[in-house]
Amino acid sequence: MKFILTLLTLVVLTLGSGCASNQNAAITPGTNLGALKKFYVVRLPADTRGINQLIADEFSRRGFEASTGEVINAPAGVDAVVTYQDKWMWDLTMYMIRLDIQLRKPQNDVPMAIGSSLRTSLVRKSPPEMVKEVLDQIYSDPKAKTPSPAMGTK
């Protein structure tokens, strides 16, 4: 009987661990995200899935000017350089388990805002949904000083 109870406990713990998700964001004190209108998304050299383009497309969908490319091709006059890290796992299919996005000052690469989404297999979302989720987190932070452009402002 003790063996069955132990086995049942392990099964419950194993199944429960597959349902984790965590989203968060932080804004550097003094940063006014409402002043940022033009973004350049730096493509990771190892990115073969086009996450940089998804991020640029989401900024554009929100009414901002956004472009993407290699770090050496960053144009002058952007308000923020956007960097990201994506982590992928295998569970019958490949899926993005984590996405981190940083909005950086173009002059010195200092982060102005960071956001993150972690989703395990059972609560996974598509890459475009995760990009939207991270940017929603960044722009919903009370320290952002302005409402999210997705909420009707530009």
C-alpha positions as CSV (number, residue, x, y, z in Angstrom):
1,M,0.0,0.0,0.0
2,K,2.8,2.4,0.9
3,F,4.4,1.7,-2.6
4,I,1.1,2.6,-4.4
5,L,0.8,5.8,-2.4
6,T,4.4,6.8,-3.2
7,L,3.9,6.0,-6.9
8,L,0.7,8.0,-7.0
9,T,2.5,11.0,-5.3
10,L,5.3,10.8,-7.9
11,V,2.8,10.7,-10.8
12,V,0.9,13.7,-9.4
13,L,4.1,15.7,-8.9
14,T,5.3,14.8,-12.4
15,L,2.1,15.8,-14.1
16,G,1.8,19.0,-12.2
17,S,5.3,20.1,-13.1
18,G,4.4,20.3,-16.8
19,C,1.9,23.1,-16.3
20,A,4.2,25.9,-15.3
21,S,4.2,29.4,-16.8
22,N,5.8,32.6,-15.6
23,Q,5.8,36.1,-17.2
24,N,7.4,39.2,-15.8
25,A,8.9,42.5,-16.8
26,A,11.0,45.3,-15.2
27,I,11.5,48.9,-16.2
28,T,14.7,50.8,-15.4
29,P,13.9,53.7,-13.1
30,G,13.6,56.9,-15.0
31,T,12.7,55.2,-18.3
32,N,9.7,56.6,-20.2
33,L,8.6,53.9,-22.6
34,G,6.1,56.3,-24.1
35,A,9.0,58.3,-25.6
36,L,10.3,55.3,-27.6
37,K,8.8,55.2,-31.1
38,K,11.6,53.7,-33.3
39,F,13.1,50.3,-32.6
40,Y,15.8,48.1,-34.2
41,V,15.7,44.4,-33.4
42,V,19.1,42.8,-33.5
43,R,19.0,39.3,-35.0
44,L,20.8,36.6,-33.1
45,P,23.3,34.9,-35.4
46,A,22.0,31.5,-34.4
47,D,18.3,32.4,-34.9
48,T,16.9,30.3,-37.8
49,R,13.3,30.7,-36.8
50,G,12.9,34.4,-37.5
51,I,12.1,35.5,-33.9
52,N,13.7,38.9,-34.7
53,Q,11.1,39.5,-37.4
54,L,8.3,38.4,-35.1
55,I,9.4,41.0,-32.6
56,A,9.7,43.7,-35.2
57,D,6.3,42.8,-36.6
58,E,4.7,43.0,-33.2
59,F,6.2,46.5,-32.6
60,S,4.8,47.5,-36.0
61,R,1.4,46.0,-35.2
62,R,1.4,48.3,-32.1
63,G,2.0,51.4,-34.2
64,F,5.7,51.8,-33.8
65,E,8.4,52.0,-36.4
66,A,10.5,48.8,-36.3
67,S,13.3,47.2,-38.4
68,T,15.5,44.3,-37.9
69,G,18.9,43.0,-38.9
70,E,22.5,42.4,-37.8
71,V,24.0,44.3,-35.0
72,I,26.6,46.0,-37.3
73,N,23.7,47.3,-39.5
74,A,21.9,49.1,-36.7
75,P,20.6,52.4,-38.1
76,A,21.3,55.8,-36.5
77,G,18.3,57.5,-34.9
78,V,16.6,54.6,-33.3
79,D,15.1,55.1,-29.8
80,A,15.9,51.6,-28.6
81,V,17.9,48.6,-29.7
82,V,16.0,45.4,-29.0
83,T,17.8,42.2,-28.1
84,Y,16.3,38.8,-27.3
85,Q,17.2,35.2,-26.2
86,D,15.0,32.3,-27.1
87,K,15.2,28.8,-25.7
88,W,13.6,25.8,-27.3
89,M,12.8,22.3,-25.9
90,W,11.5,19.0,-27.4
91,D,8.3,17.4,-26.3
92,L,7.0,15.5,-29.3
93,T,7.6,18.7,-31.3
94,M,10.0,21.6,-30.7
95,Y,8.5,24.5,-28.8
96,M,9.7,27.8,-27.4
97,I,10.0,27.3,-23.6
98,R,11.4,30.8,-22.8
99,L,11.7,34.2,-24.5
100,D,13.6,37.1,-23.0
101,I,13.4,40.6,-24.6
102,Q,15.4,43.7,-23.7
103,L,15.0,47.3,-24.8
104,R,18.4,48.9,-24.7
105,K,19.7,52.5,-25.1
106,P,21.4,52.7,-28.5
107,Q,24.2,54.9,-27.1
108,N,25.5,52.5,-24.5
109,D,23.6,49.2,-24.6
110,V,22.2,49.7,-21.1
111,P,18.8,48.0,-20.6
112,M,15.8,50.3,-20.2
113,A,13.3,47.5,-20.0
114,I,13.3,43.7,-19.8
115,G,10.6,41.1,-20.2
116,S,10.3,37.4,-20.0
117,S,7.9,34.5,-20.7
118,L,8.5,30.9,-19.6
119,R,6.0,28.3,-20.7
120,T,6.4,24.6,-20.3
121,S,5.0,22.1,-22.7
122,L,1.4,21.8,-21.5
123,V,0.9,25.6,-21.5
124,R,3.0,26.4,-24.5
125,K,2.1,29.2,-26.9
126,S,3.3,29.9,-30.4
127,P,6.3,32.1,-30.9
128,P,4.2,35.1,-32.1
129,E,2.0,34.7,-29.0
130,M,5.0,34.6,-26.7
131,V,6.4,37.8,-28.4
132,K,3.1,39.5,-27.8
133,E,3.0,38.2,-24.2
134,V,6.5,39.6,-23.4
135,L,5.8,43.0,-24.9
136,D,2.4,43.1,-23.1
137,Q,4.3,42.5,-19.9
138,I,6.8,45.2,-20.6
139,Y,4.2,47.8,-21.5
140,S,1.8,46.9,-18.7
141,D,4.4,47.6,-16.0
142,P,3.1,50.6,-13.9
143,K,6.6,52.2,-14.2
144,A,6.2,52.3,-18.0
145,K,4.4,55.7,-17.4
146,T,2.2,55.3,-20.4
147,P,-0.5,52.7,-21.3
148,S,0.4,50.0,-23.8
149,P,0.1,51.0,-27.5
150,A,-2.0,47.8,-27.8
151,M,-4.5,49.4,-25.5
152,G,-5.3,52.2,-28.0
153,T,-2.4,54.8,-27.7
154,K,0.5,55.3,-30.1
